[in-house]
Amino acid sequence: MAAHLKKRVYEEFSKVVQIPHEEAPARKLRLSKPSKSAALHIDLCKATNSTDALQYLLQFARKPVEVESVEGVVRILLEHYYKETDNSVRLKIASLLGLLSKTQGFSPDCIVDDAINTLNNEKSHQVLAQLLDTLLVIGTQLPESPTARLRLIEVACKHLSDTSFGVRNKCLQLLGCLGIVDTPLTKDEGLGTSLGGMRDVQNIISDYFGDQDPRVRTAAIKAMLQLHERGMKIHQIIYEQACRLLSDDYEQVRSAAVQMVWVLSQLYPESIVPIPSSNEEIRLVDDAFGKISHMVSDGSWMVRVQAAKTLGSMLQVSPHFLEQTLDKKLMSDLRRKRTAHERAKELFASGEFSSGRKWADDAPKEKLDTNTVNLIASGACGAFVHGLEDEMFEVRIAAVEALCQLARSSASFAEKCLDFLVDMFNDEIEEVRLQSIHVLREISTHITLREDQLDTVLAVLEDSSRDIREALHELLCYTNVSTKECIQLALLDLLKNLNKYPTDRNSVWKCLKFLGSRHPTLVLPLVPELLSTHPYFDTPEPDMDDPAYIAVLVLVFNAAKSCPTMPALFSDHTFRHYAYLRDSLSHLVPPLRLPGRKQIYGLDSVDSGCGTGSVESAQLFLQQSLNRVSTIQNLEAPGAQDLLDFTIRDLQRLGELQTELAGAADFCATYLRCQLLLMKALQEKLWSMAVPLCLKQNVTATAAAQQILEETYKLEFLYSGLESRQVASIHHVRLQAKALQLILMARTRQGLDPLISSCEKFLQDIESFQRLFLTELPHLQDSFVDKLLELMPRLSSCKPVELVKILQTTLRQSGLLQLRLPEQIHRATATIIEPTGESDNPLRFTSGLVVALDIDATLEHVQDPQNTVKVQVLYPDGQSHVIHPKPGDFRKPGPNRHRLITQVYLSHWAWTEPSQIEVRLLLAYTSSSSSSSTSSASKLGWSDSMDTLLPPEAAVEGTIQFSKPVKVYIMPKPARR
């Protein structure tokens, strides 16, 4: 029994009770940054003198501050401001307050009162001006708080009576930026004036137009202009004050007054203003035009430039005022004379009549008496003549541009200013000559050149500047001439230009093309002389290799298009030459309807059939081709590949026939070629066999993946006008190619470490795709990337081998992503004009030295060519040199067109015989998917560091060839000893 009890006792005391384990809550670590306000307070307390405090403040200004710390920092700065006695330290604190108020995400309404209170006891004018500048910054950050802005305006009005010009300047600037024209302000007695009551901002600012300091007068005018820029209508009564300021002693005041007068002339053009010391009245815009014209003769060249530019924008001025600017003598139209009736009435009232004893004593006299009134100041007469003859070329350029703006809106004024513009072709400054040519080109629709004017214009063809010669060729393309002698004169001078500067060949041919098409009736009587034909005798056939003869034919053939009687004057060899030029220079020679020669020139029907209807039908065919490809999912692999092959061929042919759709057709064909390469790489035979049995197929698939990547970079950077959906489709194909590369890497067993890093890189690519094209994901349903995003949690945690298997299955099951055709796509193209590559004479130079090769190329639809276009030179031994042209080598003759004129320096060791080098143009690109991270980094205002940001992914850089290579013979010869 005792043994039994003992056993039970032991059982009770040895019983094990399991208490369920409660997990202790994990402690969260809160990373706190040291307080900027506390650090600043400690630094300022450590400062023993004002120099140390200033150094601490300068060091603090270089460090960014978080948004949540701004208010605390401001409080510390204000606390130290009241303690500080040194003006330089208080000035720096006031500057820091304004800088902190600009912090993104911080609302400075909590510090408005404190900032205003600092003004009360401040004695330093410099600190006071800086505090007002800080208040201006705070006011611009609070656009939705009219109460706070009204308080700031009252503060500005209170300090307008300060003796320092800097304080008054800042007050006026604050009124101009924050003033509300409809809200009356109280100008109290503290301002030192007896003007009390309700006044608006414009009246207060206008009081300082007569300030004793010119800098304050300038600030007052600029404040008024600031009110105008903010949408407030300036009162007309200010016009008289602004006109008085035009005669100020200081050029800054006069310059601002010119702008003020122009603004009022645009606001009240039809208002009537009186002429001083008379009873006459004129329109305000005419009066302002006359006063600004007078400023073209100002003593300061900067005021003259501004006055000349301002005249060009005054398009509502009366014609007789406009024409007076071209004549230095005052026209009779702008004099107010008494009529004969008024003179007779005055004579009758005086009781005196002609006695007849003195000869012609009652004849009208030209002499003007004191009652004669000039409607325009005599100094304003011939304003543009003065401007065009000015000693400063900046004034001459401004006058030429103003003439252009006024002449475009008035055909009669364009005819009158033609002689003056033509005279500017002889200016000593190249920039003035070039601007004059451009101006005459813009008003060419209103003018017709006489023979003497054309002679002056053509003299510029001897200029050594290529830009000026080409600008003049462009001018002649759109200019009308009056007689056939003008056509003959222009042709002779252009042929001289061609002989002197052979590189101008294409520009001269293009000029003669337009010259002939614009003047067919003037070219017709010159045809026998130009073609050297004779009614009875045969003449020798000219050489078709002569550029001058081709120039004459281009002129004649373009004139013959609008003159059906001209082909009867052609000889037999002229018809043969037409056939040759029609094929070789089709962009210069138009299709002609030649009688009895349809079998030779049957291209007329093709050219005449190209119209809007053919473009629409071609666009419809393009859309139908894309729709047909979308049914590829229902076809077997051989049939699908054949369909893609036929569609690519059709699209390429469509791009050749229809130039308007060439960009869209080439883009679609390239995209489908990527899909075809991917389809061939994923065919069944490759993946059902062991790797050693299909090494050749593996190599083919690897090459296909690399080619797809290259094609996707072409699709993204070679075409402009792409929408976000097209870019997403391109990146989708690129992601498929990268997946294919990853699968092939795993099959060839190149090692585990490279495979792991490649898998991580691929997962980053998927995440960046999702981040960049988040808005386009709904349009990518059931696509390759859509399936990967669904499997993303599994992909992130699985092993590389399993990841590759998932990618292989998903890639083979994904179908063709249909491409949506954008509105307008243009392909970037480049054509190398020089060198032509036709010369068999090698370019000889001494080995080891350099020789310059002139490059002339036209670029179409290239974005930012200064940074992306490069020139590549490929030598026969495989060496390749890439040259980046200077930004000044690029010209922009028209929209989406650029011209590259540069020199490339060649050098090599001695060769035994001449050989060819290749010159081509490359388009450089940089593809990076880290745009979102870089944009977020740029938005950080005041943060300690950017360590929390993800590191940007490595950008892919490369070049794309987008011009046909040109071969040039060179011969490096050995140096003489």
Helices and strands as residue ranges (DSSP letters): H 2-13, H 36-46, H 50-61, G 67-69, H 70-83, H 87-101, G 108-111, H 112-117, H 125-140, H 146-158, G 159-161, H 165-178, E 185-186, G 189-191, E 198-199, H 201-206, G 207-210, H 214-229, H 238-245, H 251-267, E 272-274, E 281-283, H 284-294, G 295-297, H 301-312, H 319-324, G 332-334, E 335-336, H 340-350, E 373-374, G 378-380, H 383-388, H 393-408, H 411-416, H 418-423, G 424-426, H 430-442, G 444-446, E 448-449, H 451-458, G 459-462, H 466-477, E 480-481, H 484-500, G 502-504, H 505-518, H 520-523, G 524-526, H 527-531, H 547-560, G 566-569, H 572-584, H 604-608, H 612-629, G 630-634, H 637-657, G 659-661, H 662-681, H 684-687, G 691-694, H 695-717, E 719-720, H 724-747, H 752-772, G 777-780, H 784-790, H 792-797, H 800-813, E 826-827, E 829-834, E 843-846, E 851-860, H 865-868, E 869-874, E 880-883, G 887-889, E 890-894, E 897-906, E 915-927, H 931-939, E 956-961, E 966-973
